[in-house]
Amino acid sequence: MSFTLNDLPLRDDLRGQAPYGAPQLDVPVVLNTNENPYAPSPELAEAMSDAVAGTALGLNRYPDRDAVRLREGLAAYLGHGLTGAQVWAANGSNEVLQQILQAFGGPGRTAMGFEPSYSMHPVITRGTNTSWVSVPREADFRVGVDTALAAIAEHRPSVVFLTSPNNPTGTAIDLADVRRIADAAPGVVVVDEAYAEFRRADTPSALTLLPEYPRLIVSRTMSKAFALAGARVGYLAAHPAVVDALQLVRLPYHLSAVTQAVASTALEYAGELLAAVDDLRAERDGLVAWLRDHGFSVAESDANFIMFGEFEDRTRVWEAMLERQVLIREVGPPGWLRVTVGTPAETAAFREALLTATGR
């Protein structure tokens, strides 16, 4: 007798849903998941190995449940007078977001986001049995603040997601707009800054607003600028009361000793790792100019990726690129594609494949 997912007592709101995931394909040029293309240096890899080796001698014991050393290191990295009591860390920023929704969402509560945006926001919201309200962005992919305020007044969300720079568009949000939304929101406001290190020099961080807004949360990740996607380390900065709330829902010993050791070591090499960010910014700006010179529409980007279009059949273009061994992402509004900024060699391969795929 066959047995399928439909035979399980699955929650009704999960039936018919598909798991999140970008294609994982074995091609030479992978530019679809916004990873940092520059691996840690041999020196950093050796330092991480040494840290893990030292940690291994104590793996018979549980890790530091509160990740004190890592949180203090993250606070020092962020600056803005933050302390370890104002920082929380977990397994990737997705677990951080999940803990936020476990603490402040749930049955009978609502989370709100401005789409197109990070597709995991509604997925995690649904997983915590929280209602999701999607508010459309403006034509230039910015958050329309008047529209946002009207939606907040109507739905009274417990959690509001603002993504800056926004994924998949790369759009940043003005701090004045964050202020207006934070002033109106009845619950917590989460500014998802996963790509913050890649923002242009004149784009400030919402970290500057934390002293004024105790219900404001700024989430970050070490997956992108720190080139630690494989280590799974995300974190947030907020009022200490928010951190206290998250500890009510976090699993015991949720962040392994190995993860804490690797992340703390990476912070000691922050200068080296962030030097590659400058190179990726320059590569991004050059690619934006090149795409526009070749007649493509390009969304303004403060991230390490670019959304470009517009195509009558974006799937055909995506498939044609894949045939040429270049993997990009079919994501965002209809007619648009997204490419991660890679090394100069990867960018060159992308350019050649794109021109061939589009006949330009």
N, C-alpha and C positions, 0 to 999 in steps of 0.2 A: 504494500500500500504506500502510495506517495505521501509525503508530508512536506508542506510548504509553509512559508511565512504566514499565509492566510489561515493556517490551522492553529496558530498560536494565539493566546489571549492578549494580543497586542493592543495598546491604547488606540482608540478609534482615531484620534487626531494624528497618529503616526502612520496609519494605513495609507498606502499609495505614495508615500514620500520616498525620496531617493537620498542616499547618504551624500554628504559633501565630498568633493574630491576633484582636483584637476587631473587631466590625463597624465599618467606616468609611462612614458614611452622611451625606448632606447634609441635615441638619435644623437648625432654629434653636437647639435646646438639646441640647448634647452633654455627657452626664454619665456616660460609660461607661469612660473610660480613666485616671481619677485625675490628670488634668492640672491644673495651676494655672490658674484662669480669668483671672488678672490678667497681662496682657502686660507686658513691660518698659516702663518709662517712656520718653518721647521723649529724655530726657537720657541714660539708660543706652543706648538704641538708638544714639544719636549717638556715645557713647563707644566702643561696640562697633564701629561703622562705622569710626571713626578707627583703632582698633586693627587691624582687618582691612585697612584701606587701607595702613597701615604695613607689615603683614606681607606684603601682596601684592607689595611691591617686592622681596621675597626669596624668592618662591615657586619660583624656579629652583633653590633649594637645599633639601635635605631638612630637615625640622623637627628640633628638639632631640629626639633619640631617647629621652632619659630624662625629658623634660618637667619639668626641675628647677624652673623658676620656678613652674609650676602646682602641683607637689607641695608646694613650700614654702608657697605661698599656702593650699592646702587644709589643711596641718598647722596653720598659724596660725589658720585658721577653726575647726578642731575643738578646739584647745586641748589640755588634759590633758597638757601638756608634750611633745606629739608633735613630731617633726622630719620634714623631707622624706624622710629615709631610711626612715621608717616608713609612708609613704603611697605608694600606687600609683594611677594613673589610666588609664582606657581609654575606649573608645567605648560609653558607657552602662554601667550596672552589670551588664547581661547579659554583656558581654565580660569584665568583671572576674570574674564567676562562671565563665564558660567557661575562663578562664585558670587559675583555681583547680582546676577539674576536670581540665584538661590536665596540670597539675603534680602533683596528688595523687590523681587518679582513674585511669581507664583499664582495660584488660582485666584481669580477675581481681580488680578492686577494687570496692568498694560505696560508694554515697552513700545517706544516709538523710534523710528529711524527715517532717514531722508534718502530715498533711493533714486538712481542706482547707487549702491554703497556696498560695504563688505557683506557678502552673502551669508557669512556665519552668524551675523547678528540675529536675523529671524530664525535661523536653525537652532541656535542655542536658546533663544526665547521660547520656541516651541517645545524644546526638550525639557524646560523647567515649568511647563504648563502655564506659561504666561501668554497673554494675548498680544498680538503684534499689530501695530498700526504703521502702515507705510505712507509717507508723505512724499510726493514727487518733488524732485529738484527743478530748478529753473532750466531754461534752454541752454545756458552756459555751464550747467552742472553745479552751480552754487546753491546753497540753501537760501530759499526765499524767507527772510525772517518774518515778514508779516504773515505769510502762509503758515510758517511754523508756529507762531504765537496763536493763531486762530485754531490750529489743530491741538495745541496744548490746552487751550481753554475748553475745547470740546471734549477731549478724551481724558484729561487729567492723568497723564502717564506717571507711573512710579519710577520709570527709567527712561531717559532720553539719550539716544546715541548720536553723537556728532563725530565724524571721522575726518581728521585733518593731519596730513593730506588724505584725501578720500581715495579709497580703493573701490572701483577700478579707474576712476577718472583722474586722480592725481591732484584734485582741487583742494586748496587750503581754505580755511574759514577765518574770517577776520575776528579778532578778539572782541571787538565791539559787538559783533553778532552773538558770540558766545555769552557775553554779559547779558544781553537782552533775553536770551533764551534761559539762562540760569536764573535771572530775576523772575521769570514767569513760571518756571517748572515747579510743580509741587513736590517732586521727589528728587532723585539724584540725576545728575547730568554727567555722562561719561564722554570724555573727549578721547577718542581712540587715536593715539599718535604713534602707531606702529612704524611709520616711515618718517618720523619727525627729524631724524638726523640728516635726511636728504633734502630738507626744505631749503629754499633760497634764503640768502642772508637777511633779507628784510621781512621774513615771515616769523613772527614770534610764536612761542609755545604757550599753551594754556596753563603751564606750570606757574606763570606769573600771576594768575588769578586765584590760586589756591588760598592765600591768606584771607581773601575777601569772601570766598564761597565755600563754606564747610561741607556743602553737599555736592561739590564738584570733584570728579575723579578723572585723573589723567592716566591712561593705560599706555604701556610701552612694551617692546619686545627686544630680545637680544638676537632674534633670528635674522634680522636684516643687516643693519649697520655693523653689528658685531660678528656677522658671518657664523652664527651658531644655530642655524635652523635645525641641525641634527641633535642639538643638546636639549631643545624644548625648554626655554626659559622666558617667561613673561613676567611683567611686574606692573605695579601702579603706584601713583603718589596721590595722597588724599589726606584729609584730616585724620588724626589718630582714632577718632570714634568710628570712622569708616573701616579702618583696619580691624578694630575690635569686632565690628559686625561681621566681617568676613571670616574671622576665626571661629565664629559660631557654626559655620557651614563647611569649612574646609575639612577634608579627611585627615585623620591623624597621620603625621609623618608623611605628608603628601609630596614633599620635595626631597628626593633621595640625596644621600651624602655625596654621591658621585656628581650629581648635577650641581649641587652647591659648590663643590670644589672646582669644577670646570668653570662655572660662571664667575666665581670670585677671582680665579686666575686670569680669565679674559679681561676683567675690569682692570687688572694691573697692567694690561697691555692695551688699554683703551686708545692711547695716542697712536700706536702702530695700526690698530684696526680702523680707526676713523680716518687715517690718511687715505685709505682706499675710497672712502666716501667722497672726498674731493674729486678724485678721478672719475667716479661714477656720475657725479653732478655734471662735470664737464662733458662726459660722453653723452649724457641725457640731453643737455642743451644743444650739443652739436647734432644729435639725431632729430630733435624737434625741428631745427632749422632745415635739415635735409629733407624731412618728410614734407614740410610746407613748400619747400622749393620744388618738390615733385608733384605738387597739386593735391596733397592729402590734407584733410582737416585734422587738426591736432588739438586736444584739450590741454589747457595750461597744466603743467605738472610740477609739483614740489616733491615728488617721490622718486623712486628708482625704477619707474615704469612709465610708459606712455600709452595713452589710448588714442587711436587714430582711425580714420574712416574717410568718407562714408562709402559703404559698399552695398550694391543692390543684393548681392549674395555673399555674405561674409563667410559662410560655411565653405563655399567653393574656394575662396581665397585661402582660408585656413588649411584646407586639404591640399591645395597646390603648394603651400609653404611646406607642409609636412612631407610631401613627395620629394621636396628638395632638402629634406633632413633638417628643417628648422621648425621647432615647435614653439608656437606662441599660444595665446589664450583667446578663445571665443567667449567673451564675457562682456557685460555691460549692455547698454541699450542696443536695439537692433541696428545693424549697419556698421558697428564699430568693432575693432579688435584691440587687444592689449599686448604690448611687448615689454618684457623686462629688459632693463639696460644691462648689457653684458660687457665683456672685454672688447677691446677694439677689434680683435679677430672675429668675435661672435657678431658684433655689429656689422662688420663688413659682409659676413655671410647672410645676415638678415637683409641687408640692403639689396644684395644681388638676387636673393630668392624672391623678395617682394616685387622688384621690377619685372622679373620673369613671370611671376604669378599673376601680375596685373597687366602685363603687356605695356608697361610704360618705359 
